[in-house]
Amino acid sequence: MKIKTFEFNMFPVNCYVIWDDTKEAAIIDPGCFYDEEKRKLKDFIIDKGLTVKHLLNTHLHLDHIFGNPFVLQEFGLSAEAHQADEFWIEEAPKQSRMFGFQLKEAPVPLGKYLHDGDLIQFGNTTLEAIHVPGHSPGSLVYYSKADSCLFSGDVLFQGSIGRADLAGGNFDELIDNICSRLFVLPNDTVVYPGHGAPTTIGAEKADNPFFR
């Protein structure tokens, strides 16, 4: 698997483009808000000759879905995510006003619901959707066993975890689910989070202060 990381928008969010030798690809959390960010994402995909097969959201908080309308317009792909987070799409305009700005484009509906254990396939790559609620009720982690990596959204960070004080969040549930769903994976599994630098499962089990 090849991975390109973009850091988009004012929050800022990691957007990932992942692909393999077949040139089939997936976009995870297209947080592109500004026109320049949208051009960067589009130009990269075109320059690499990629065919995007999936648009995946780890969850549907505002900062992770800014680019969903753009990807739909440019590549004809609606987002795939967990149904439990769907209410956040309707909340997006109000949430943006709370942060002092207006959405440039209206949010668009999901194209497909994903569930725990679903397999997402493109080219020679398979991702498993792992439901890890707590940061949001529908938070999904996308795990590639073959490539020893996962995309954790806002569930797990280097030295931290996602906040649990937004609607549908639950701190105890988040802690329990990280331990039971993610910390059982091999220690060398690389974690690509929704914000900040990558880490590993082993490093977070050993050093993350929320688990001491």
C-alpha positions in Angstrom: 0.0 0.0 0.0 1.1 3.5 -0.8 0.0 6.4 1.4 -0.1 10.1 0.7 -1.0 12.4 3.7 -2.5 15.8 3.2 -3.1 18.3 6.1 -6.2 20.2 5.3 -8.4 23.0 6.8 -8.2 25.2 9.9 -8.4 22.4 12.4 -6.3 20.7 10.7 -7.2 17.2 9.6 -5.2 14.5 8.0 -6.6 13.4 4.7 -5.2 10.2 3.3 -5.1 8.9 -0.3 -4.1 5.2 -0.3 -3.5 3.0 -3.4 -1.6 0.0 -4.6 0.2 -1.1 -7.8 -3.2 -1.5 -9.6 -3.6 2.3 -9.3 -7.0 1.8 -7.7 -7.4 4.1 -4.6 -9.4 5.3 -1.7 -9.7 8.7 -0.1 -10.1 8.8 3.7 -11.5 11.9 5.4 -11.3 14.6 2.6 -11.1 17.6 4.9 -10.2 20.0 2.0 -12.0 23.3 2.7 -10.1 25.9 0.8 -10.0 25.9 -3.0 -6.2 25.4 -3.0 -6.6 22.3 -0.9 -9.2 20.9 -3.3 -6.9 21.5 -6.2 -4.0 19.8 -4.4 -6.1 16.7 -3.8 -7.4 16.5 -7.4 -4.0 17.3 -9.0 -2.3 14.5 -7.0 -4.9 11.9 -8.0 -4.6 12.9 -11.6 -0.8 13.1 -11.6 -0.6 9.6 -10.1 -3.1 8.2 -12.6 -5.3 6.9 -9.8 -8.8 5.6 -10.1 -10.6 6.4 -6.8 -13.0 3.6 -5.9 -14.0 4.6 -2.3 -14.6 7.7 -0.3 -14.3 6.7 3.4 -15.1 8.8 6.4 -13.8 7.6 9.8 -16.6 9.7 11.3 -18.8 12.6 10.3 -17.6 15.5 12.4 -17.5 18.7 10.5 -13.7 18.9 9.9 -13.6 15.4 8.3 -16.3 15.9 5.8 -15.6 19.4 4.3 -14.4 17.8 1.0 -17.2 15.2 0.6 -19.2 17.4 -1.9 -16.0 18.1 -3.9 -15.2 14.4 -4.2 -18.7 13.6 -5.2 -18.5 16.4 -7.9 -15.1 15.5 -9.2 -15.0 11.7 -8.9 -18.7 10.7 -8.6 -18.2 9.1 -5.2 -20.5 9.4 -2.2 -19.1 8.8 1.2 -19.2 5.6 3.1 -19.5 5.7 6.9 -21.4 4.4 9.9 -25.0 5.2 10.1 -24.8 6.2 13.8 -22.9 9.3 12.8 -25.4 10.4 10.1 -27.0 13.0 12.3 -23.8 15.0 12.2 -24.4 15.8 8.5 -27.5 17.8 9.3 -25.6 19.4 12.2 -22.7 20.6 10.0 -24.0 24.1 9.0 -24.9 24.9 12.6 -21.6 23.5 13.9 -19.7 25.7 11.4 -21.5 28.8 12.6 -20.5 27.9 16.1 -16.9 28.1 15.0 -17.4 31.4 13.2 -17.6 30.5 9.6 -20.0 29.3 6.9 -19.8 26.1 4.9 -18.8 26.8 1.2 -20.9 23.8 0.1 -23.9 22.1 1.6 -23.2 18.7 3.1 -24.2 15.7 0.9 -25.8 12.5 2.0 -23.9 9.3 2.6 -23.9 6.8 -0.3 -23.4 3.7 1.8 -23.5 2.6 5.4 -20.6 0.6 6.7 -20.8 -1.8 9.7 -18.3 -3.4 12.0 -16.4 -6.1 10.1 -17.2 -4.9 6.6 -14.5 -5.3 4.1 -13.6 -2.5 1.7 -11.8 -3.7 -1.4 -9.9 -1.9 -4.2 -7.2 -3.2 -6.4 -5.3 -5.8 -4.3 -6.0 -4.0 -1.0 -8.6 -4.9 1.6 -9.5 -2.7 4.6 -11.6 -3.9 7.5 -14.0 -1.5 9.2 -13.7 -1.7 13.0 -16.4 0.1 14.9 -14.8 2.0 17.8 -17.5 4.3 19.3 -16.7 6.8 22.1 -15.4 9.8 20.2 -18.6 9.7 18.1 -21.2 6.9 18.1 -20.2 5.9 14.5 -16.5 6.1 14.6 -14.8 3.6 12.3 -11.2 2.6 12.1 -10.0 1.2 8.8 -7.4 -1.6 9.3 -5.2 -3.3 6.7 -3.8 -6.5 8.2 -1.6 -7.2 5.1 0.0 -3.7 5.4 0.1 -3.7 9.2 -1.5 -0.3 9.5 -4.8 1.4 10.4 -6.5 4.7 9.9 -7.9 5.7 13.3 -9.7 9.0 12.7 -10.1 10.7 16.0 -10.2 7.6 18.1 -6.5 7.2 18.9 -3.6 9.7 18.5 0.1 9.7 19.3 0.0 10.1 23.1 -3.7 10.9 23.3 -7.3 9.9 22.4 -10.2 11.6 20.9 -12.4 14.0 22.9 -15.6 12.5 24.2 -17.6 15.6 25.1 -19.4 16.1 21.8 -22.9 14.7 21.1 -22.9 10.9 21.2 -19.4 10.8 22.8 -18.6 8.6 25.8 -15.3 8.6 27.5 -15.5 5.2 29.2 -16.8 3.6 26.0 -13.9 5.1 24.1 -11.3 3.8 26.5 -12.9 0.3 26.6 -13.2 0.1 22.9 -9.6 1.1 22.2 -8.4 -1.5 24.6 -10.7 -4.3 23.3 -10.7 -3.5 19.6 -7.4 -1.8 18.8 -4.9 -2.8 21.5 -5.4 -6.5 20.6 -3.8 -5.8 17.2 -0.1 -6.5 16.6 2.2 -4.0 18.3 3.9 -3.0 15.1 0.6 -1.9 13.5 1.2 1.7 12.3 -1.6 4.1 13.4 -2.4 6.9 10.9 -4.6 9.3 13.0 -7.0 12.0 11.9 -4.8 14.7 13.4 -1.0 14.8 14.0 1.8 12.3 13.5 1.6 8.5 13.0 2.3 6.2 15.9 2.1 2.4 16.5 -0.2 0.3 18.6 2.8 -0.9 20.7 3.9 2.7 21.4 0.4 3.7 22.6 0.0 0.7 24.8 3.3 1.5 26.4 3.3 5.2 26.7 -0.2 6.7 26.1 -1.1 8.4 29.5 -4.8 7.5 29.1 -3.9 3.9 29.6 -1.5 3.9 32.5 
